[in-house]
């Protein structure tokens, strides 16, 4: 049983300002991808907007780097996360983040991710 509540809500306004996710036809849907607790944890860690490496994310969510990398591959395929370059790094390490256009701050100051078809709120 999950120990935390996951708020996923559809926006009430169909003219939401955030762009909608449009994954390729062979990619799993956004809802399929975020339904996994480990991937939800990854999104929670990335929601504030700080790019993190696979190793940093693995430590934060309690998974191996290999497991975390596989989860990130699915999240990228669904358009939920992107890879960004970090100044001062040689490019061998991949850093992941949520695109700025999807990130926002909720009324209580908590990070939110607005993918258009769904809004993710993190405690």
PyMOL CGO cylinders between C-alpha atoms (Angstrom):
from pymol import cmd
from pymol.cgo import CYLINDER

trace = [
    CYLINDER, 0.00, 0.00, 0.00, 1.28, 3.45, -0.84, 0.3, 1, 1, 1, 1, 1, 1,
    CYLINDER, 1.28, 3.45, -0.84, 2.06, 5.67, 2.10, 0.3, 1, 1, 1, 1, 1, 1,
    CYLINDER, 2.06, 5.67, 2.10, 1.38, 8.98, 0.38, 0.3, 1, 1, 1, 1, 1, 1,
    CYLINDER, 1.38, 8.98, 0.38, -1.49, 10.44, -1.56, 0.3, 1, 1, 1, 1, 1, 1,
    CYLINDER, -1.49, 10.44, -1.56, -0.94, 11.25, -5.22, 0.3, 1, 1, 1, 1, 1, 1,
    CYLINDER, -0.94, 11.25, -5.22, -3.06, 14.12, -6.52, 0.3, 1, 1, 1, 1, 1, 1,
    CYLINDER, -3.06, 14.12, -6.52, -3.68, 13.86, -10.22, 0.3, 1, 1, 1, 1, 1, 1,
    CYLINDER, -3.68, 13.86, -10.22, -6.34, 16.17, -11.51, 0.3, 1, 1, 1, 1, 1, 1,
    CYLINDER, -6.34, 16.17, -11.51, -7.52, 17.10, -14.93, 0.3, 1, 1, 1, 1, 1, 1,
    CYLINDER, -7.52, 17.10, -14.93, -7.58, 20.84, -15.58, 0.3, 1, 1, 1, 1, 1, 1,
    CYLINDER, -7.58, 20.84, -15.58, -11.09, 22.29, -15.51, 0.3, 1, 1, 1, 1, 1, 1,
    CYLINDER, -11.09, 22.29, -15.51, -10.21, 24.76, -18.25, 0.3, 1, 1, 1, 1, 1, 1,
    CYLINDER, -10.21, 24.76, -18.25, -9.63, 23.08, -21.59, 0.3, 1, 1, 1, 1, 1, 1,
    CYLINDER, -9.63, 23.08, -21.59, -7.67, 26.16, -22.69, 0.3, 1, 1, 1, 1, 1, 1,
    CYLINDER, -7.67, 26.16, -22.69, -4.88, 25.55, -20.19, 0.3, 1, 1, 1, 1, 1, 1,
    CYLINDER, -4.88, 25.55, -20.19, -1.76, 27.64, -20.74, 0.3, 1, 1, 1, 1, 1, 1,
    CYLINDER, -1.76, 27.64, -20.74, 0.59, 24.67, -20.34, 0.3, 1, 1, 1, 1, 1, 1,
    CYLINDER, 0.59, 24.67, -20.34, 1.28, 22.78, -23.57, 0.3, 1, 1, 1, 1, 1, 1,
    CYLINDER, 1.28, 22.78, -23.57, -0.14, 19.29, -23.76, 0.3, 1, 1, 1, 1, 1, 1,
    CYLINDER, -0.14, 19.29, -23.76, 2.15, 16.26, -23.89, 0.3, 1, 1, 1, 1, 1, 1,
    CYLINDER, 2.15, 16.26, -23.89, 2.08, 14.59, -27.29, 0.3, 1, 1, 1, 1, 1, 1,
    CYLINDER, 2.08, 14.59, -27.29, 4.17, 11.41, -27.12, 0.3, 1, 1, 1, 1, 1, 1,
    CYLINDER, 4.17, 11.41, -27.12, 4.92, 9.33, -30.19, 0.3, 1, 1, 1, 1, 1, 1,
    CYLINDER, 4.92, 9.33, -30.19, 2.38, 6.63, -31.02, 0.3, 1, 1, 1, 1, 1, 1,
    CYLINDER, 2.38, 6.63, -31.02, 4.75, 3.86, -29.88, 0.3, 1, 1, 1, 1, 1, 1,
    CYLINDER, 4.75, 3.86, -29.88, 5.50, 5.48, -26.52, 0.3, 1, 1, 1, 1, 1, 1,
    CYLINDER, 5.50, 5.48, -26.52, 3.49, 4.65, -23.40, 0.3, 1, 1, 1, 1, 1, 1,
    CYLINDER, 3.49, 4.65, -23.40, 0.94, 7.28, -22.41, 0.3, 1, 1, 1, 1, 1, 1,
    CYLINDER, 0.94, 7.28, -22.41, 1.72, 9.85, -19.76, 0.3, 1, 1, 1, 1, 1, 1,
    CYLINDER, 1.72, 9.85, -19.76, -0.81, 8.29, -17.37, 0.3, 1, 1, 1, 1, 1, 1,
    CYLINDER, -0.81, 8.29, -17.37, 0.72, 4.82, -17.83, 0.3, 1, 1, 1, 1, 1, 1,
    CYLINDER, 0.72, 4.82, -17.83, 4.18, 6.17, -17.13, 0.3, 1, 1, 1, 1, 1, 1,
    CYLINDER, 4.18, 6.17, -17.13, 3.43, 8.27, -14.04, 0.3, 1, 1, 1, 1, 1, 1,
    CYLINDER, 3.43, 8.27, -14.04, 1.38, 5.47, -12.48, 0.3, 1, 1, 1, 1, 1, 1,
    CYLINDER, 1.38, 5.47, -12.48, 4.51, 3.72, -11.19, 0.3, 1, 1, 1, 1, 1, 1,
    CYLINDER, 4.51, 3.72, -11.19, 5.57, 4.75, -7.65, 0.3, 1, 1, 1, 1, 1, 1,
    CYLINDER, 5.57, 4.75, -7.65, 9.28, 4.99, -8.58, 0.3, 1, 1, 1, 1, 1, 1,
    CYLINDER, 9.28, 4.99, -8.58, 8.53, 7.25, -11.53, 0.3, 1, 1, 1, 1, 1, 1,
    CYLINDER, 8.53, 7.25, -11.53, 6.23, 9.35, -9.35, 0.3, 1, 1, 1, 1, 1, 1,
    CYLINDER, 6.23, 9.35, -9.35, 9.16, 9.72, -6.92, 0.3, 1, 1, 1, 1, 1, 1,
    CYLINDER, 9.16, 9.72, -6.92, 11.41, 10.82, -9.80, 0.3, 1, 1, 1, 1, 1, 1,
    CYLINDER, 11.41, 10.82, -9.80, 8.88, 13.46, -10.88, 0.3, 1, 1, 1, 1, 1, 1,
    CYLINDER, 8.88, 13.46, -10.88, 8.57, 14.67, -7.28, 0.3, 1, 1, 1, 1, 1, 1,
    CYLINDER, 8.57, 14.67, -7.28, 12.36, 15.12, -7.08, 0.3, 1, 1, 1, 1, 1, 1,
    CYLINDER, 12.36, 15.12, -7.08, 12.48, 16.94, -10.43, 0.3, 1, 1, 1, 1, 1, 1,
    CYLINDER, 12.48, 16.94, -10.43, 9.38, 19.13, -9.85, 0.3, 1, 1, 1, 1, 1, 1,
    CYLINDER, 9.38, 19.13, -9.85, 11.29, 22.03, -8.21, 0.3, 1, 1, 1, 1, 1, 1,
    CYLINDER, 11.29, 22.03, -8.21, 13.28, 22.46, -11.43, 0.3, 1, 1, 1, 1, 1, 1,
    CYLINDER, 13.28, 22.46, -11.43, 16.81, 21.49, -10.40, 0.3, 1, 1, 1, 1, 1, 1,
    CYLINDER, 16.81, 21.49, -10.40, 18.38, 19.18, -13.00, 0.3, 1, 1, 1, 1, 1, 1,
    CYLINDER, 18.38, 19.18, -13.00, 19.60, 15.94, -11.44, 0.3, 1, 1, 1, 1, 1, 1,
    CYLINDER, 19.60, 15.94, -11.44, 21.82, 13.14, -12.70, 0.3, 1, 1, 1, 1, 1, 1,
    CYLINDER, 21.82, 13.14, -12.70, 20.76, 9.51, -12.80, 0.3, 1, 1, 1, 1, 1, 1,
    CYLINDER, 20.76, 9.51, -12.80, 23.03, 8.81, -9.81, 0.3, 1, 1, 1, 1, 1, 1,
    CYLINDER, 23.03, 8.81, -9.81, 21.57, 11.68, -7.76, 0.3, 1, 1, 1, 1, 1, 1,
    CYLINDER, 21.57, 11.68, -7.76, 18.02, 10.59, -8.54, 0.3, 1, 1, 1, 1, 1, 1,
    CYLINDER, 18.02, 10.59, -8.54, 18.84, 6.96, -7.72, 0.3, 1, 1, 1, 1, 1, 1,
    CYLINDER, 18.84, 6.96, -7.72, 20.12, 7.98, -4.28, 0.3, 1, 1, 1, 1, 1, 1,
    CYLINDER, 20.12, 7.98, -4.28, 17.09, 10.17, -3.60, 0.3, 1, 1, 1, 1, 1, 1,
    CYLINDER, 17.09, 10.17, -3.60, 14.49, 7.56, -4.56, 0.3, 1, 1, 1, 1, 1, 1,
    CYLINDER, 14.49, 7.56, -4.56, 16.31, 4.52, -3.15, 0.3, 1, 1, 1, 1, 1, 1,
    CYLINDER, 16.31, 4.52, -3.15, 16.80, 2.66, -6.45, 0.3, 1, 1, 1, 1, 1, 1,
    CYLINDER, 16.80, 2.66, -6.45, 19.91, 1.56, -8.32, 0.3, 1, 1, 1, 1, 1, 1,
    CYLINDER, 19.91, 1.56, -8.32, 21.22, 3.82, -11.10, 0.3, 1, 1, 1, 1, 1, 1,
    CYLINDER, 21.22, 3.82, -11.10, 20.31, 1.09, -13.62, 0.3, 1, 1, 1, 1, 1, 1,
    CYLINDER, 20.31, 1.09, -13.62, 16.70, 0.92, -12.40, 0.3, 1, 1, 1, 1, 1, 1,
    CYLINDER, 16.70, 0.92, -12.40, 16.47, 4.71, -12.32, 0.3, 1, 1, 1, 1, 1, 1,
    CYLINDER, 16.47, 4.71, -12.32, 17.85, 5.00, -15.84, 0.3, 1, 1, 1, 1, 1, 1,
    CYLINDER, 17.85, 5.00, -15.84, 15.17, 2.62, -17.13, 0.3, 1, 1, 1, 1, 1, 1,
    CYLINDER, 15.17, 2.62, -17.13, 12.44, 4.66, -15.42, 0.3, 1, 1, 1, 1, 1, 1,
    CYLINDER, 12.44, 4.66, -15.42, 13.87, 7.87, -16.91, 0.3, 1, 1, 1, 1, 1, 1,
    CYLINDER, 13.87, 7.87, -16.91, 13.85, 6.31, -20.39, 0.3, 1, 1, 1, 1, 1, 1,
    CYLINDER, 13.85, 6.31, -20.39, 10.10, 5.71, -20.06, 0.3, 1, 1, 1, 1, 1, 1,
    CYLINDER, 10.10, 5.71, -20.06, 9.51, 9.21, -18.68, 0.3, 1, 1, 1, 1, 1, 1,
    CYLINDER, 9.51, 9.21, -18.68, 11.46, 10.73, -21.60, 0.3, 1, 1, 1, 1, 1, 1,
    CYLINDER, 11.46, 10.73, -21.60, 9.52, 8.59, -24.08, 0.3, 1, 1, 1, 1, 1, 1,
    CYLINDER, 9.52, 8.59, -24.08, 6.24, 9.96, -22.73, 0.3, 1, 1, 1, 1, 1, 1,
    CYLINDER, 6.24, 9.96, -22.73, 7.57, 13.53, -22.87, 0.3, 1, 1, 1, 1, 1, 1,
    CYLINDER, 7.57, 13.53, -22.87, 7.47, 13.94, -19.08, 0.3, 1, 1, 1, 1, 1, 1,
    CYLINDER, 7.47, 13.94, -19.08, 11.17, 14.77, -18.61, 0.3, 1, 1, 1, 1, 1, 1,
    CYLINDER, 11.17, 14.77, -18.61, 13.98, 16.13, -20.74, 0.3, 1, 1, 1, 1, 1, 1,
    CYLINDER, 13.98, 16.13, -20.74, 17.78, 15.88, -20.73, 0.3, 1, 1, 1, 1, 1, 1,
    CYLINDER, 17.78, 15.88, -20.73, 19.67, 19.12, -20.24, 0.3, 1, 1, 1, 1, 1, 1,
    CYLINDER, 19.67, 19.12, -20.24, 23.34, 20.03, -20.37, 0.3, 1, 1, 1, 1, 1, 1,
    CYLINDER, 23.34, 20.03, -20.37, 24.96, 21.24, -17.19, 0.3, 1, 1, 1, 1, 1, 1,
    CYLINDER, 24.96, 21.24, -17.19, 27.76, 23.81, -17.29, 0.3, 1, 1, 1, 1, 1, 1,
    CYLINDER, 27.76, 23.81, -17.29, 31.06, 22.46, -16.00, 0.3, 1, 1, 1, 1, 1, 1,
    CYLINDER, 31.06, 22.46, -16.00, 30.32, 18.84, -16.92, 0.3, 1, 1, 1, 1, 1, 1,
    CYLINDER, 30.32, 18.84, -16.92, 31.90, 16.98, -19.80, 0.3, 1, 1, 1, 1, 1, 1,
    CYLINDER, 31.90, 16.98, -19.80, 28.65, 15.58, -21.18, 0.3, 1, 1, 1, 1, 1, 1,
    CYLINDER, 28.65, 15.58, -21.18, 29.13, 11.99, -20.06, 0.3, 1, 1, 1, 1, 1, 1,
    CYLINDER, 29.13, 11.99, -20.06, 26.61, 12.45, -17.26, 0.3, 1, 1, 1, 1, 1, 1,
    CYLINDER, 26.61, 12.45, -17.26, 22.98, 12.95, -18.23, 0.3, 1, 1, 1, 1, 1, 1,
    CYLINDER, 22.98, 12.95, -18.23, 20.98, 15.48, -16.24, 0.3, 1, 1, 1, 1, 1, 1,
    CYLINDER, 20.98, 15.48, -16.24, 17.20, 15.30, -16.28, 0.3, 1, 1, 1, 1, 1, 1,
    CYLINDER, 17.20, 15.30, -16.28, 14.60, 17.93, -15.50, 0.3, 1, 1, 1, 1, 1, 1,
    CYLINDER, 14.60, 17.93, -15.50, 10.99, 18.88, -16.12, 0.3, 1, 1, 1, 1, 1, 1,
    CYLINDER, 10.99, 18.88, -16.12, 10.63, 21.38, -18.97, 0.3, 1, 1, 1, 1, 1, 1,
    CYLINDER, 10.63, 21.38, -18.97, 10.10, 24.87, -17.59, 0.3, 1, 1, 1, 1, 1, 1,
    CYLINDER, 10.10, 24.87, -17.59, 6.82, 25.21, -19.48, 0.3, 1, 1, 1, 1, 1, 1,
    CYLINDER, 6.82, 25.21, -19.48, 5.35, 22.39, -17.34, 0.3, 1, 1, 1, 1, 1, 1,
    CYLINDER, 5.35, 22.39, -17.34, 6.62, 23.57, -13.94, 0.3, 1, 1, 1, 1, 1, 1,
    CYLINDER, 6.62, 23.57, -13.94, 4.65, 25.84, -11.66, 0.3, 1, 1, 1, 1, 1, 1,
    CYLINDER, 4.65, 25.84, -11.66, 4.11, 26.62, -8.01, 0.3, 1, 1, 1, 1, 1, 1,
    CYLINDER, 4.11, 26.62, -8.01, 0.83, 25.78, -6.31, 0.3, 1, 1, 1, 1, 1, 1,
    CYLINDER, 0.83, 25.78, -6.31, -1.18, 28.08, -4.03, 0.3, 1, 1, 1, 1, 1, 1,
    CYLINDER, -1.18, 28.08, -4.03, 0.56, 26.75, -0.91, 0.3, 1, 1, 1, 1, 1, 1,
    CYLINDER, 0.56, 26.75, -0.91, 4.02, 27.08, -2.51, 0.3, 1, 1, 1, 1, 1, 1,
    CYLINDER, 4.02, 27.08, -2.51, 4.32, 23.39, -3.37, 0.3, 1, 1, 1, 1, 1, 1,
    CYLINDER, 4.32, 23.39, -3.37, 5.78, 22.34, -6.72, 0.3, 1, 1, 1, 1, 1, 1,
    CYLINDER, 5.78, 22.34, -6.72, 3.32, 21.31, -9.42, 0.3, 1, 1, 1, 1, 1, 1,
    CYLINDER, 3.32, 21.31, -9.42, 3.74, 19.88, -12.90, 0.3, 1, 1, 1, 1, 1, 1,
    CYLINDER, 3.74, 19.88, -12.90, 1.06, 20.88, -15.40, 0.3, 1, 1, 1, 1, 1, 1,
    CYLINDER, 1.06, 20.88, -15.40, 1.23, 18.57, -18.40, 0.3, 1, 1, 1, 1, 1, 1,
    CYLINDER, 1.23, 18.57, -18.40, -2.04, 19.87, -19.82, 0.3, 1, 1, 1, 1, 1, 1,
    CYLINDER, -2.04, 19.87, -19.82, -4.08, 16.65, -19.64, 0.3, 1, 1, 1, 1, 1, 1,
    CYLINDER, -4.08, 16.65, -19.64, -3.14, 16.27, -15.97, 0.3, 1, 1, 1, 1, 1, 1,
    CYLINDER, -3.14, 16.27, -15.97, -1.83, 18.37, -13.12, 0.3, 1, 1, 1, 1, 1, 1,
    CYLINDER, -1.83, 18.37, -13.12, 0.55, 16.74, -10.63, 0.3, 1, 1, 1, 1, 1, 1,
    CYLINDER, 0.55, 16.74, -10.63, 0.72, 18.22, -7.13, 0.3, 1, 1, 1, 1, 1, 1,
    CYLINDER, 0.72, 18.22, -7.13, 3.45, 17.28, -4.73, 0.3, 1, 1, 1, 1, 1, 1,
    CYLINDER, 3.45, 17.28, -4.73, 3.30, 17.70, -0.94, 0.3, 1, 1, 1, 1, 1, 1,
]
cmd.load_cgo(trace, "trace")
